[in-house]
Structures are given as C-alpha cells and as structure tokens.
Amino acid sequence: MGNEEASDSDLSSAAVMGSDDAFAALLERYISVIRKKAYEYSFCGIDVEDLTQEGTIGLINAMKAYNPSSGVDFFPFACICIDRSIISAVRKSLRKKQIPSDMLVSLDEYNSKHDDSPEKMIIERESYERLMKSVRGKLSEFEFNVLSHYLCGESYRKIAEKLICDTKKIDNAMVRIRRKLKRCQMS
C-alpha cells in the first residue's frame, strides 16, 4: 500500500516508528491546514513561516500522542494539536514583547515623583470609573463580563468555566471587544 492510499492514522504510526516517507506524506497532507492556521494568527506580528514551523511541531506532537484505539479520527486530533502549538507560540511571543527602556520607571523613582494624596487617589478612581462606564456602554453585558475577568488575569478556560460557556465563545467575545475598543480609540 502506497502513501497515497494510507490513512492518516497509518502514516502517523509509521512516522512515529521512524519512516521519513510517512512523515513527508503526512506533512504534505497537512501543510495547507498548518499554513491556514499560521495566517489566522499572523496578526500578532509573528512571521507566518515561524508560525508554520510551530504548526509543524504541533503535527509532530499529534503523531506522537495519537492513539488509534481512542475512537477519535486523526484529522480533528491533529488540527487541535496544530492550533494549540501555534497559540502557545503566539502567547509566548506576546509575553516577551519588549517594553522600550525609556518607558520603564523604577518603583522608587515613581513613588518619589508621584503624590499619593487622598485627593489624587479619588481623582484617579473617578477617572477609572468614567473609563469603565464608557467601555461598558460600548460592549454587551457578556463582553463586559469577559473583559472584566480577562483584566483580572484569568485564562480563557477559567473565564469560560465562570461564565458557563465554551472557550471558543470567550475567544470570539475577545475578538469583538478588541475590534470595538480599537474603533473607539480611532474615533
């Protein structure tokens, strides 16, 4: 049986056993999926080729972790592994974004220069409340709840658990939030 007729599961098993031909055939089948995912996440400033490489690593991880007796087809399993690998690279990159050194201020310098008087604290709190009221007016109730949890540092999974929905709904809400807030910023 040639690689053209072999199932993805069979190619995966053969590739894990060391067959370069099986790996090449599987990569050829999945390269368009990997590139599509890479383009979807290229908005964050990472080169598409780097994301494609991360997606390929995801495919390799899928091959190693796939269990044919699980009853799950290889294709959806591989797509999830590819997606997670690319998302992981994007998150890692976003965490490492450099803050220009001229924007950094030591805490000691900040505290000595800034007056923490009660009046200033009240003004800052009122300013924050006005900002949040403005944001709330632009977002739906669900979007505002998602944003509030996100600003507290919670992961999409944790937010989904708290709001009793799936992570895809949270991800979609964050896309809408960013779009709406960017639109407001531009106007």
mmCIF file of the C-alpha atoms, coordinates in Angstrom:
data_MODEL
# 
_entry.id   MODEL 
# 
loop_
_atom_site.group_PDB 
_atom_site.id 
_atom_site.type_symbol 
_atom_site.label_atom_id 
_atom_site.label_alt_id 
_atom_site.label_comp_id 
_atom_site.label_asym_id 
_atom_site.label_entity_id 
_atom_site.label_seq_id 
_atom_site.pdbx_PDB_ins_code 
_atom_site.Cartn_x 
_atom_site.Cartn_y 
_atom_site.Cartn_z 
_atom_site.occupancy 
_atom_site.B_iso_or_equiv 
_atom_site.pdbx_formal_charge 
_atom_site.auth_seq_id 
_atom_site.auth_comp_id 
_atom_site.auth_asym_id 
_atom_site.auth_atom_id 
_atom_site.pdbx_PDB_model_num 
ATOM 1   C CA . MET A 1 1   ? 0.000   0.000  0.000  1.00 0.00 ? 1   MET A CA 1 
ATOM 2   C CA . GLY A 1 2   ? 1.488   3.350  -1.080 1.00 0.00 ? 2   GLY A CA 1 
ATOM 3   C CA . ASN A 1 3   ? 1.468   6.518  1.000  1.00 0.00 ? 3   ASN A CA 1 
ATOM 4   C CA . GLU A 1 4   ? -1.296  7.945  -1.204 1.00 0.00 ? 4   GLU A CA 1 
ATOM 5   C CA . GLU A 1 5   ? -3.749  5.242  -0.109 1.00 0.00 ? 5   GLU A CA 1 
ATOM 6   C CA . ALA A 1 6   ? -2.601  5.027  3.519  1.00 0.00 ? 6   ALA A CA 1 
ATOM 7   C CA . SER A 1 7   ? -4.823  6.568  6.179  1.00 0.00 ? 7   SER A CA 1 
ATOM 8   C CA . ASP A 1 8   ? -3.574  9.473  8.261  1.00 0.00 ? 8   ASP A CA 1 
ATOM 9   C CA . SER A 1 9   ? -3.558  7.175  11.273 1.00 0.00 ? 9   SER A CA 1 
ATOM 10  C CA . ASP A 1 10  ? -1.381  4.605  9.484  1.00 0.00 ? 10  ASP A CA 1 
ATOM 11  C CA . LEU A 1 11  ? 1.007   7.301  8.255  1.00 0.00 ? 11  LEU A CA 1 
ATOM 12  C CA . SER A 1 12  ? 1.198   8.717  11.775 1.00 0.00 ? 12  SER A CA 1 
ATOM 13  C CA . SER A 1 13  ? 2.081   5.314  13.238 1.00 0.00 ? 13  SER A CA 1 
ATOM 14  C CA . ALA A 1 14  ? 4.705   4.703  10.537 1.00 0.00 ? 14  ALA A CA 1 
ATOM 15  C CA . ALA A 1 15  ? 6.221   8.168  11.032 1.00 0.00 ? 15  ALA A CA 1 
ATOM 16  C CA . VAL A 1 16  ? 6.480   7.610  14.788 1.00 0.00 ? 16  VAL A CA 1 
ATOM 17  C CA . MET A 1 17  ? 8.276   4.338  14.039 1.00 0.00 ? 17  MET A CA 1 
ATOM 18  C CA . GLY A 1 18  ? 10.831  6.333  12.020 1.00 0.00 ? 18  GLY A CA 1 
ATOM 19  C CA . SER A 1 19  ? 9.548   6.345  8.446  1.00 0.00 ? 19  SER A CA 1 
ATOM 20  C CA . ASP A 1 20  ? 10.641  9.608  6.822  1.00 0.00 ? 20  ASP A CA 1 
ATOM 21  C CA . ASP A 1 21  ? 8.440   8.846  3.803  1.00 0.00 ? 21  ASP A CA 1 
ATOM 22  C CA . ALA A 1 22  ? 5.358   8.506  6.014  1.00 0.00 ? 22  ALA A CA 1 
ATOM 23  C CA . PHE A 1 23  ? 6.171   11.766 7.771  1.00 0.00 ? 23  PHE A CA 1 
ATOM 24  C CA . ALA A 1 24  ? 6.691   13.558 4.444  1.00 0.00 ? 24  ALA A CA 1 
ATOM 25  C CA . ALA A 1 25  ? 3.374   12.206 3.121  1.00 0.00 ? 25  ALA A CA 1 
ATOM 26  C CA . LEU A 1 26  ? 1.526   13.264 6.293  1.00 0.00 ? 26  LEU A CA 1 
ATOM 27  C CA . LEU A 1 27  ? 3.130   16.707 6.259  1.00 0.00 ? 27  LEU A CA 1 
ATOM 28  C CA . GLU A 1 28  ? 2.136   17.104 2.610  1.00 0.00 ? 28  GLU A CA 1 
ATOM 29  C CA . ARG A 1 29  ? -1.480  16.336 3.557  1.00 0.00 ? 29  ARG A CA 1 
ATOM 30  C CA . TYR A 1 30  ? -1.488  18.793 6.472  1.00 0.00 ? 30  TYR A CA 1 
ATOM 31  C CA . ILE A 1 31  ? 0.687   21.654 5.234  1.00 0.00 ? 31  ILE A CA 1 
ATOM 32  C CA . SER A 1 32  ? -2.331  23.593 3.921  1.00 0.00 ? 32  SER A CA 1 
ATOM 33  C CA . VAL A 1 33  ? -4.065  23.232 7.317  1.00 0.00 ? 33  VAL A CA 1 
ATOM 34  C CA . ILE A 1 34  ? -0.898  24.380 9.078  1.00 0.00 ? 34  ILE A CA 1 
ATOM 35  C CA . ARG A 1 35  ? -0.445  27.389 6.772  1.00 0.00 ? 35  ARG A CA 1 
ATOM 36  C CA . LYS A 1 36  ? -4.105  28.393 7.124  1.00 0.00 ? 36  LYS A CA 1 
ATOM 37  C CA . LYS A 1 37  ? -3.777  28.371 10.917 1.00 0.00 ? 37  LYS A CA 1 
ATOM 38  C CA . ALA A 1 38  ? -0.475  30.286 10.692 1.00 0.00 ? 38  ALA A CA 1 
ATOM 39  C CA . TYR A 1 39  ? -2.119  33.024 8.599  1.00 0.00 ? 39  TYR A CA 1 
ATOM 40  C CA . GLU A 1 40  ? -5.015  33.255 11.056 1.00 0.00 ? 40  GLU A CA 1 
ATOM 41  C CA . TYR A 1 41  ? -2.593  34.151 13.863 1.00 0.00 ? 41  TYR A CA 1 
ATOM 42  C CA . SER A 1 42  ? -0.109  36.258 11.895 1.00 0.00 ? 42  SER A CA 1 
ATOM 43  C CA . PHE A 1 43  ? -1.902  39.449 13.028 1.00 0.00 ? 43  PHE A CA 1 
ATOM 44  C CA . CYS A 1 44  ? 0.132   39.454 16.245 1.00 0.00 ? 44  CYS A CA 1 
ATOM 45  C CA . GLY A 1 45  ? 3.398   40.262 14.494 1.00 0.00 ? 45  GLY A CA 1 
ATOM 46  C CA . ILE A 1 46  ? 4.963   36.812 14.276 1.00 0.00 ? 46  ILE A CA 1 
ATOM 47  C CA . ASP A 1 47  ? 6.292   35.753 10.875 1.00 0.00 ? 47  ASP A CA 1 
ATOM 48  C CA . VAL A 1 48  ? 3.985   33.319 9.082  1.00 0.00 ? 48  VAL A CA 1 
ATOM 49  C CA . GLU A 1 49  ? 6.900   30.958 8.441  1.00 0.00 ? 49  GLU A CA 1 
ATOM 50  C CA . ASP A 1 50  ? 7.674   30.829 12.170 1.00 0.00 ? 50  ASP A CA 1 
ATOM 51  C CA . LEU A 1 51  ? 4.039   30.041 12.902 1.00 0.00 ? 51  LEU A CA 1 
ATOM 52  C CA . THR A 1 52  ? 4.089   27.396 10.161 1.00 0.00 ? 52  THR A CA 1 
ATOM 53  C CA . GLN A 1 53  ? 7.076   25.840 11.874 1.00 0.00 ? 53  GLN A CA 1 
ATOM 54  C CA . GLU A 1 54  ? 5.195   25.838 15.188 1.00 0.00 ? 54  GLU A CA 1 
ATOM 55  C CA . GLY A 1 55  ? 2.240   24.215 13.444 1.00 0.00 ? 55  GLY A CA 1 
ATOM 56  C CA . THR A 1 56  ? 4.531   21.507 12.097 1.00 0.00 ? 56  THR A CA 1 
ATOM 57  C CA . ILE A 1 57  ? 5.739   20.872 15.635 1.00 0.00 ? 57  ILE A CA 1 
ATOM 58  C CA . GLY A 1 58  ? 2.067   20.553 16.593 1.00 0.00 ? 58  GLY A CA 1 
ATOM 59  C CA . LEU A 1 59  ? 1.627   17.921 13.869 1.00 0.00 ? 59  LEU A CA 1 
ATOM 60  C CA . ILE A 1 60  ? 4.639   16.009 15.195 1.00 0.00 ? 60  ILE A CA 1 
ATOM 61  C CA . ASN A 1 61  ? 3.191   16.166 18.706 1.00 0.00 ? 61  ASN A CA 1 
ATOM 62  C CA . ALA A 1 62  ? -0.123  14.896 17.347 1.00 0.00 ? 62  ALA A CA 1 
ATOM 63  C CA . MET A 1 63  ? 1.624   11.938 15.710 1.00 0.00 ? 63  MET A CA 1 
ATOM 64  C CA . LYS A 1 64  ? 3.389   11.059 18.957 1.00 0.00 ? 64  LYS A CA 1 
ATOM 65  C CA . ALA A 1 65  ? 0.289   11.415 21.135 1.00 0.00 ? 65  ALA A CA 1 
ATOM 66  C CA . TYR A 1 66  ? -2.321  9.901  18.818 1.00 0.00 ? 66  TYR A CA 1 
ATOM 67  C CA . ASN A 1 67  ? -3.928  6.667  19.944 1.00 0.00 ? 67  ASN A CA 1 
ATOM 68  C CA . PRO A 1 68  ? -5.863  4.958  17.112 1.00 0.00 ? 68  PRO A CA 1 
ATOM 69  C CA . SER A 1 69  ? -7.864  2.896  19.622 1.00 0.00 ? 69  SER A CA 1 
ATOM 70  C CA . SER A 1 70  ? -9.291  6.086  21.197 1.00 0.00 ? 70  SER A CA 1 
ATOM 71  C CA . GLY A 1 71  ? -12.047 6.181  18.589 1.00 0.00 ? 71  GLY A CA 1 
ATOM 72  C CA . VAL A 1 72  ? -11.115 9.727  17.525 1.00 0.00 ? 72  VAL A CA 1 
ATOM 73  C CA . ASP A 1 73  ? -10.097 10.343 13.919 1.00 0.00 ? 73  ASP A CA 1 
ATOM 74  C CA . PHE A 1 74  ? -6.575  11.621 13.387 1.00 0.00 ? 74  PHE A CA 1 
ATOM 75  C CA . PHE A 1 75  ? -7.603  14.745 11.433 1.00 0.00 ? 75  PHE A CA 1 
ATOM 76  C CA . PRO A 1 76  ? -9.505  16.595 14.208 1.00 0.00 ? 76  PRO A CA 1 
ATOM 77  C CA . PHE A 1 77  ? -6.920  15.494 16.768 1.00 0.00 ? 77  PHE A CA 1 
ATOM 78  C CA . ALA A 1 78  ? -4.087  16.827 14.605 1.00 0.00 ? 78  ALA A CA 1 
ATOM 79  C CA . CYS A 1 79  ? -5.926  20.091 13.957 1.00 0.00 ? 79  CYS A CA 1 
ATOM 80  C CA . ILE A 1 80  ? -6.303  20.687 17.685 1.00 0.00 ? 80  ILE A CA 1 
ATOM 81  C CA . CYS A 1 81  ? -2.604  19.920 18.293 1.00 0.00 ? 81  CYS A CA 1 
ATOM 82  C CA . ILE A 1 82  ? -1.551  22.220 15.438 1.00 0.00 ? 82  ILE A CA 1 
ATOM 83  C CA . ASP A 1 83  ? -3.796  25.011 16.708 1.00 0.00 ? 83  ASP A CA 1 
ATOM 84  C CA . ARG A 1 84  ? -2.565  24.669 20.301 1.00 0.00 ? 84  ARG A CA 1 
ATOM 85  C CA . SER A 1 85  ? 1.062   24.704 19.227 1.00 0.00 ? 85  SER A CA 1 
ATOM 86  C CA . ILE A 1 86  ? 0.587   27.902 17.231 1.00 0.00 ? 86  ILE A CA 1 
ATOM 87  C CA . ILE A 1 87  ? -1.449  29.558 20.001 1.00 0.00 ? 87  ILE A CA 1 
ATOM 88  C CA . SER A 1 88  ? 1.227   28.615 22.531 1.00 0.00 ? 88  SER A CA 1 
ATOM 89  C CA . ALA A 1 89  ? 3.882   30.293 20.364 1.00 0.00 ? 89  ALA A CA 1 
ATOM 90  C CA . VAL A 1 90  ? 1.719   33.405 19.985 1.00 0.00 ? 90  VAL A CA 1 
ATOM 91  C CA . ARG A 1 91  ? 1.143   33.646 23.730 1.00 0.00 ? 91  ARG A CA 1 
ATOM 92  C CA . LYS A 1 92  ? 4.829   33.152 24.440 1.00 0.00 ? 92  LYS A CA 1 
ATOM 93  C CA . SER A 1 93  ? 5.693   35.869 21.935 1.00 0.00 ? 93  SER A CA 1 
ATOM 94  C CA . LEU A 1 94  ? 3.161   38.300 23.369 1.00 0.00 ? 94  LEU A CA 1 
ATOM 95  C CA . ARG A 1 95  ? 4.540   37.740 26.877 1.00 0.00 ? 95  ARG A CA 1 
ATOM 96  C CA . LYS A 1 96  ? 8.044   38.529 25.653 1.00 0.00 ? 96  LYS A CA 1 
ATOM 97  C CA . LYS A 1 97  ? 7.127   41.750 23.902 1.00 0.00 ? 97  LYS A CA 1 
ATOM 98  C CA . GLN A 1 98  ? 9.771   44.230 24.926 1.00 0.00 ? 98  GLN A CA 1 
ATOM 99  C CA . ILE A 1 99  ? 8.813   47.434 26.650 1.00 0.00 ? 99  ILE A CA 1 
ATOM 100 C CA . PRO A 1 100 ? 11.115  50.222 25.452 1.00 0.00 ? 100 PRO A CA 1 
ATOM 101 C CA . SER A 1 101 ? 13.625  51.012 28.188 1.00 0.00 ? 101 SER A CA 1 
ATOM 102 C CA . ASP A 1 102 ? 12.763  54.715 28.070 1.00 0.00 ? 102 ASP A CA 1 
ATOM 103 C CA . MET A 1 103 ? 9.221   53.754 29.134 1.00 0.00 ? 103 MET A CA 1 
ATOM 104 C CA . LEU A 1 104 ? 10.417  51.903 32.242 1.00 0.00 ? 104 LEU A CA 1 
ATOM 105 C CA . VAL A 1 105 ? 10.470  53.706 35.563 1.00 0.00 ? 105 VAL A CA 1 
ATOM 106 C CA . SER A 1 106 ? 11.759  52.276 38.802 1.00 0.00 ? 106 SER A CA 1 
ATOM 107 C CA . LEU A 1 107 ? 9.175   51.994 41.553 1.00 0.00 ? 107 LEU A CA 1 
ATOM 108 C CA . ASP A 1 108 ? 11.291  54.095 43.902 1.00 0.00 ? 108 ASP A CA 1 
ATOM 109 C CA . GLU A 1 109 ? 11.526  56.872 41.334 1.00 0.00 ? 109 GLU A CA 1 
ATOM 110 C CA . TYR A 1 110 ? 7.803   56.621 40.641 1.00 0.00 ? 110 TYR A CA 1 
ATOM 111 C CA . ASN A 1 111 ? 6.868   56.793 44.320 1.00 0.00 ? 111 ASN A CA 1 
ATOM 112 C CA . SER A 1 112 ? 9.122   59.773 44.982 1.00 0.00 ? 112 SER A CA 1 
ATOM 113 C CA . LYS A 1 113 ? 7.768   61.700 41.969 1.00 0.00 ? 113 LYS A CA 1 
ATOM 114 C CA . HIS A 1 114 ? 4.074   60.923 42.417 1.00 0.00 ? 114 HIS A CA 1 
ATOM 115 C CA . ASP A 1 115 ? 1.905   62.337 45.065 1.00 0.00 ? 115 ASP A CA 1 
ATOM 116 C CA . ASP A 1 116 ? -0.312  59.664 46.618 1.00 0.00 ? 116 ASP A CA 1 
ATOM 117 C CA . SER A 1 117 ? -2.540  62.163 48.313 1.00 0.00 ? 117 SER A CA 1 
ATOM 118 C CA . PRO A 1 118 ? -6.135  61.195 49.016 1.00 0.00 ? 118 PRO A CA 1 
ATOM 119 C CA . GLU A 1 119 ? -7.321  63.826 46.518 1.00 0.00 ? 119 GLU A CA 1 
ATOM 120 C CA . LYS A 1 120 ? -5.194  62.369 43.741 1.00 0.00 ? 120 LYS A CA 1 
ATOM 121 C CA . MET A 1 121 ? -6.368  58.849 44.563 1.00 0.00 ? 121 MET A CA 1 
ATOM 122 C CA . ILE A 1 122 ? -10.012 59.956 44.377 1.00 0.00 ? 122 ILE A CA 1 
ATOM 123 C CA . ILE A 1 123 ? -9.412  61.697 41.033 1.00 0.00 ? 123 ILE A CA 1 
ATOM 124 C CA . GLU A 1 124 ? -7.705  58.582 39.629 1.00 0.00 ? 124 GLU A CA 1 
ATOM 125 C CA . ARG A 1 125 ? -10.515 56.349 40.863 1.00 0.00 ? 125 ARG A CA 1 
ATOM 126 C CA . GLU A 1 126 ? -13.139 58.645 39.312 1.00 0.00 ? 126 GLU A CA 1 
ATOM 127 C CA . SER A 1 127 ? -11.183 58.692 36.056 1.00 0.00 ? 127 SER A CA 1 
ATOM 128 C CA . TYR A 1 128 ? -11.030 54.887 36.099 1.00 0.00 ? 128 TYR A CA 1 
ATOM 129 C CA . GLU A 1 129 ? -14.770 54.655 36.793 1.00 0.00 ? 129 GLU A CA 1 
ATOM 130 C CA . ARG A 1 130 ? -15.532 57.017 33.876 1.00 0.00 ? 130 ARG A CA 1 
ATOM 131 C CA . LEU A 1 131 ? -13.359 54.914 31.596 1.00 0.00 ? 131 LEU A CA 1 
ATOM 132 C CA . MET A 1 132 ? -15.082 51.696 32.678 1.00 0.00 ? 132 MET A CA 1 
ATOM 133 C CA . LYS A 1 133 ? -18.509 53.316 32.242 1.00 0.00 ? 133 LYS A CA 1 
ATOM 134 C CA . SER A 1 134 ? -17.543 54.355 28.726 1.00 0.00 ? 134 SER A CA 1 
ATOM 135 C CA . VAL A 1 135 ? -16.252 50.852 27.926 1.00 0.00 ? 135 VAL A CA 1 
ATOM 136 C CA . ARG A 1 136 ? -19.384 49.285 29.402 1.00 0.00 ? 136 ARG A CA 1 
ATOM 137 C CA . GLY A 1 137 ? -21.516 51.453 27.101 1.00 0.00 ? 137 GLY A CA 1 
ATOM 138 C CA . LYS A 1 138 ? -19.702 50.092 24.052 1.00 0.00 ? 138 LYS A CA 1 
ATOM 139 C CA . LEU A 1 139 ? -19.814 46.400 24.993 1.00 0.00 ? 139 LEU A CA 1 
ATOM 140 C CA . SER A 1 140 ? -22.603 43.933 25.564 1.00 0.00 ? 140 SER A CA 1 
ATOM 141 C CA . GLU A 1 141 ? -23.102 42.642 29.108 1.00 0.00 ? 141 GLU A CA 1 
ATOM 142 C CA . PHE A 1 142 ? -21.403 39.351 28.215 1.00 0.00 ? 142 PHE A CA 1 
ATOM 143 C CA . GLU A 1 143 ? -18.452 41.104 26.570 1.00 0.00 ? 143 GLU A CA 1 
ATOM 144 C CA . PHE A 1 144 ? -18.012 43.381 29.567 1.00 0.00 ? 144 PHE A CA 1 
ATOM 145 C CA . ASN A 1 145 ? -18.017 40.372 31.922 1.00 0.00 ? 145 ASN A CA 1 
ATOM 146 C CA . VAL A 1 146 ? -15.432 38.621 29.750 1.00 0.00 ? 146 VAL A CA 1 
ATOM 147 C CA . LEU A 1 147 ? -13.253 41.745 29.697 1.00 0.00 ? 147 LEU A CA 1 
ATOM 148 C CA . SER A 1 148 ? -13.522 42.175 33.461 1.00 0.00 ? 148 SER A CA 1 
ATOM 149 C CA . HIS A 1 149 ? -12.355 38.622 34.086 1.00 0.00 ? 149 HIS A CA 1 
ATOM 150 C CA . TYR A 1 150 ? -9.628  38.940 31.456 1.00 0.00 ? 150 TYR A CA 1 
ATOM 151 C CA . LEU A 1 151 ? -8.302  42.142 33.038 1.00 0.00 ? 151 LEU A CA 1 
ATOM 152 C CA . CYS A 1 152 ? -8.055  40.246 36.322 1.00 0.00 ? 152 CYS A CA 1 
ATOM 153 C CA . GLY A 1 153 ? -5.595  37.907 34.599 1.00 0.00 ? 153 GLY A CA 1 
ATOM 154 C CA . GLU A 1 154 ? -7.864  34.906 34.150 1.00 0.00 ? 154 GLU A CA 1 
ATOM 155 C CA . SER A 1 155 ? -7.329  32.480 31.270 1.00 0.00 ? 155 SER A CA 1 
ATOM 156 C CA . TYR A 1 156 ? -9.966  31.892 28.600 1.00 0.00 ? 156 TYR A CA 1 
ATOM 157 C CA . ARG A 1 157 ? -10.630 28.465 30.115 1.00 0.00 ? 157 ARG A CA 1 
ATOM 158 C CA . LYS A 1 158 ? -11.166 29.917 33.607 1.00 0.00 ? 158 LYS A CA 1 
ATOM 159 C CA . ILE A 1 159 ? -13.451 32.638 32.231 1.00 0.00 ? 159 ILE A CA 1 
ATOM 160 C CA . ALA A 1 160 ? -15.442 30.023 30.299 1.00 0.00 ? 160 ALA A CA 1 
ATOM 161 C CA . GLU A 1 161 ? -15.884 27.982 33.471 1.00 0.00 ? 161 GLU A CA 1 
ATOM 162 C CA . LYS A 1 162 ? -17.090 31.012 35.432 1.00 0.00 ? 162 LYS A CA 1 
ATOM 163 C CA . LEU A 1 163 ? -19.467 32.191 32.708 1.00 0.00 ? 163 LEU A CA 1 
ATOM 164 C CA . ILE A 1 164 ? -20.607 28.627 31.930 1.00 0.00 ? 164 ILE A CA 1 
ATOM 165 C CA . CYS A 1 165 ? -19.767 28.565 28.225 1.00 0.00 ? 165 CYS A CA 1 
ATOM 166 C CA . ASP A 1 166 ? -17.057 27.177 25.984 1.00 0.00 ? 166 ASP A CA 1 
ATOM 167 C CA . THR A 1 167 ? -13.663 28.789 25.383 1.00 0.00 ? 167 THR A CA 1 
ATOM 168 C CA . LYS A 1 168 ? -14.490 29.471 21.728 1.00 0.00 ? 168 LYS A CA 1 
ATOM 169 C CA . LYS A 1 169 ? -17.285 31.801 22.830 1.00 0.00 ? 169 LYS A CA 1 
ATOM 170 C CA . ILE A 1 170 ? -14.796 33.617 25.078 1.00 0.00 ? 170 ILE A CA 1 
ATOM 171 C CA . ASP A 1 171 ? -12.290 33.872 22.232 1.00 0.00 ? 171 ASP A CA 1 
ATOM 172 C CA . ASN A 1 172 ? -14.965 35.268 19.893 1.00 0.00 ? 172 ASN A CA 1 
ATOM 173 C CA . ALA A 1 173 ? -16.014 37.793 22.545 1.00 0.00 ? 173 ALA A CA 1 
ATOM 174 C CA . MET A 1 174 ? -12.394 38.949 22.961 1.00 0.00 ? 174 MET A CA 1 
ATOM 175 C CA . VAL A 1 175 ? -12.093 39.463 19.204 1.00 0.00 ? 175 VAL A CA 1 
ATOM 176 C CA . ARG A 1 176 ? -15.246 41.611 19.241 1.00 0.00 ? 176 ARG A CA 1 
ATOM 177 C CA . ILE A 1 177 ? -14.025 43.531 22.308 1.00 0.00 ? 177 ILE A CA 1 
ATOM 178 C CA . ARG A 1 178 ? -10.687 44.335 20.678 1.00 0.00 ? 178 ARG A CA 1 
ATOM 179 C CA . ARG A 1 179 ? -12.417 45.417 17.490 1.00 0.00 ? 179 ARG A CA 1 
ATOM 180 C CA . LYS A 1 180 ? -14.877 47.673 19.340 1.00 0.00 ? 180 LYS A CA 1 
ATOM 181 C CA . LEU A 1 181 ? -12.246 49.238 21.582 1.00 0.00 ? 181 LEU A CA 1 
ATOM 182 C CA . LYS A 1 182 ? -9.909  49.807 18.651 1.00 0.00 ? 182 LYS A CA 1 
ATOM 183 C CA . ARG A 1 183 ? -12.737 51.501 16.759 1.00 0.00 ? 183 ARG A CA 1 
ATOM 184 C CA . CYS A 1 184 ? -13.375 53.779 19.746 1.00 0.00 ? 184 CYS A CA 1 
ATOM 185 C CA . GLN A 1 185 ? -9.697  54.582 20.066 1.00 0.00 ? 185 GLN A CA 1 
ATOM 186 C CA . MET A 1 186 ? -9.521  55.617 16.417 1.00 0.00 ? 186 MET A CA 1 
ATOM 187 C CA . SER A 1 187 ? -12.509 57.945 16.659 1.00 0.00 ? 187 SER A CA 1 
# 
